[in-house]
């Protein structure tokens, strides 16, 4: 890591406030049942163990209006730094998270998806070609769209989101 990156990271916030939205119609339809949300729980537990705050966590269906409403809720939530959408990023016609969120982003961080696929390729081989992940910013808030599978969530959260979110927020707050 460069000296400049080290300096930026060392002066970044140590505790960020997160919103987590799980985009899964099947999970949404079963939310009143006692089914485990493995990926959502992993995101919440991993971020909390790293010292961050989870301000919102909801399961929503793969519906454009629900995704937009969740995005608006996160953007309007006071003191929120990061919004994570997990799920709905695949190639099925119902996977619309990325298509729904992208038009609202002011800046896209293409390196996030590139690094996500690079790390995935090392673990799962050419199946990483099917992985779609996105990061961008809206009004000084950082937005992630990541796949919902437990392994993809682990890669995104442990290797990328925890590593760079505070650094990105530092830059957003400087503007």
C-alpha positions, 0 to 999 in steps of 0.5 A, a space after each residue: 500500500 502506498 504511503 498516501 493510501 496509508 495516511 488516508 486510511 489512518 485518518 478515516 472514520 473508524 466506525 461507519 453507519 451501514 444499511 443492509 438491504 437483502 434483495 430476495 423475493 423468496 426470502 421476502 415471501 418467507 420473512 414471517 417464517 423462521 428461515 435464516 438469512 445466512 448472507 444478511 446475518 453474515 454481513 451484519 455480524 462481520 461489520 459489527 465485529 469490525 466496529 461498525 454500526 448497522 442502522 437498517 437491515 431489511 429484506 425486500 423483494 426483487 421489485 424495482 419500486 421496492 429497491 428504489 424505496 430502499 435506496 431513498 430510505 437509506 439516502 434519507 437516513 441521518 448519519 448513514 455512510 454506506 448502503 449495501 444491497 445484497 442479491 438480485 445481481 445475477 443474470 436472471 430476468 428478475 435480477 434487477 438490483 444493479 439495473 435499478 440502482 445504477 441510474 441513481 449513482 452520481 459516480 460509479 467505482 468500476 474497480 469494485 466489480 473488477 476486483 470482486 471478479 478477480 478475487 472470485 476467479 481465484 476461488 471459483 474459476 471461470 464461473 466468476 464471469 457470471 458475477 455482477 457487483 457494483 459500487 458507486 456514490 450518491 450525495 456523499 453516501 457509498 452504495 454497494 450492490 453485491 451478489 447474495 450467495 454466502 461465498 460472494 458476500 464473504 468475498 465482498 465484505 471481508 476483502 473489499 467493503 471492510 478494506 476500503 469503505 472508510 477510505 472512500 467515505 473520507 474522500 466523499 466527506 472532503 468534497 
